[in-house]
Amino acid sequence: MKFSLRNFVVRLIALAKGIFFFIRPGAYLGFLAAPLIFIGNSLKLSKWITEQRRKGTGFDDFFQLRRHYDKRFTLHKYVIETQAIKAEKIDYLEFGVAGGTSLRWWLKENTNPDSRFFGFDTFEGLPEDWGMFKKGEMGPGSLLFEDERCRLVKGLFQETVPHFMGSAVFDSTTRKVLHLDADLFSSTLFVLMSFASILKAGDVLIFDEFCVPNHEFLAFDIFTRIHGVHYEFLGAVNNYLQVAVKIVD
Ligand SMILES: C[S@@+](CC[C@H](N)C(=O)[O-])C[C@H]1O[C@@H](n2cnc3c(N)ncnc32)[C@H](O)[C@@H]1O
């Protein structure tokens, strides 16, 4: 049989993997998994930020010594102005409504009477721990929006979104604005994957906690890789805590 360097390397790697699992490093070094994953995702996020900055397009306030949470609306406003969304008929879908601050802001900003606004939330707080925030935190109780364009969908996204997607009708000429403000990796990934098949060029994704390596960023990274999503960077504020992108195909 002819010697092939490629086959030799493949066999060597297989043997090394076999030995690795045989000696069970996870049994005594398992505690390193979480910090190593965090470091890996932080490096990926840093690379992503560097790539956007190199392009030199979009709104970007990097670098700021202090974050100002309300500055997220500077980014939202920039998106509305540059994409001419103010008077446009849109479908705005917010995932993570809590007390309704951003949903109310969008209801005021978009003046088209035919726009639709959907706010998804458990309204009972986070379904899982998120960093220092514990399961159940951020729960505002019941909310009322005196705008007939707005509908709230109460419950866990994993339960409400499939049902919603089964009954909602989306007009392909109406731009969708997805505001992803659920903080958690699982929630964000679930929503992105659920909408993957109906997102089209021109739709906008806005993230509220993007610069968190193991959560919204990771969900976005996985989603774009799985679905081969192409997007244009629209902008970021608060050192990439809030990020907006537009789907290009
Ligand atoms: C940061 S708050 C939203 C803040 C709000 N957009 C604002 O501007 O004030 C995050 C919300 O996401 C909701 N959330 C996270 N994961 C969820 C899920 N899987 N299903 C339903 N709600 C979820 C939590 O209940 C929480 O109210």
PDBQT file of the ligand as one rigid body, heavy atoms in Angstrom, charges set to zero:
ROOT
HETATM    1  C1  LIG A 301     -33.440  42.958  29.316  1.00  0.00    +0.000 C 
HETATM    2  S1  LIG A 301     -35.109  42.516  29.481  1.00  0.00    +0.000 S 
HETATM    3  C2  LIG A 301     -35.860  43.389  28.158  1.00  0.00    +0.000 C 
HETATM    4  C3  LIG A 301     -35.756  44.894  28.281  1.00  0.00    +0.000 C 
HETATM    5  C4  LIG A 301     -36.657  45.719  27.404  1.00  0.00    +0.000 C 
HETATM    6  N1  LIG A 301     -36.508  45.456  25.990  1.00  0.00    +0.000 N 
HETATM    7  C5  LIG A 301     -36.426  47.188  27.676  1.00  0.00    +0.000 C 
HETATM    8  O1  LIG A 301     -36.011  47.916  26.782  1.00  0.00    +0.000 OA
HETATM    9  O2  LIG A 301     -36.627  47.639  28.793  1.00  0.00    +0.000 OA
HETATM   10  C6  LIG A 301     -35.068  40.846  28.988  1.00  0.00    +0.000 C 
HETATM   11  C7  LIG A 301     -36.421  40.163  28.971  1.00  0.00    +0.000 C 
HETATM   12  O3  LIG A 301     -36.309  38.979  28.174  1.00  0.00    +0.000 OA
HETATM   13  C8  LIG A 301     -37.267  38.061  28.636  1.00  0.00    +0.000 C 
HETATM   14  N2  LIG A 301     -36.889  36.729  28.147  1.00  0.00    +0.000 N 
HETATM   15  C9  LIG A 301     -35.643  36.193  28.056  1.00  0.00    +0.000 A 
HETATM   16  N3  LIG A 301     -35.692  34.964  27.537  1.00  0.00    +0.000 NA
HETATM   17  C10 LIG A 301     -37.003  34.710  27.278  1.00  0.00    +0.000 A 
HETATM   18  C11 LIG A 301     -37.689  33.590  26.706  1.00  0.00    +0.000 A 
HETATM   19  N4  LIG A 301     -37.033  32.486  26.311  1.00  0.00    +0.000 N 
HETATM   20  N5  LIG A 301     -39.022  33.663  26.571  1.00  0.00    +0.000 NA
HETATM   21  C12 LIG A 301     -39.696  34.782  26.977  1.00  0.00    +0.000 A 
HETATM   22  N6  LIG A 301     -39.096  35.876  27.511  1.00  0.00    +0.000 NA
HETATM   23  C13 LIG A 301     -37.766  35.832  27.659  1.00  0.00    +0.000 A 
HETATM   24  C14 LIG A 301     -37.231  38.197  30.154  1.00  0.00    +0.000 C 
HETATM   25  O4  LIG A 301     -38.447  37.828  30.715  1.00  0.00    +0.000 OA
HETATM   26  C15 LIG A 301     -36.935  39.702  30.322  1.00  0.00    +0.000 C 
HETATM   27  O5  LIG A 301     -38.110  40.396  30.620  1.00  0.00    +0.000 OA
ENDROOT
TORSDOF 0
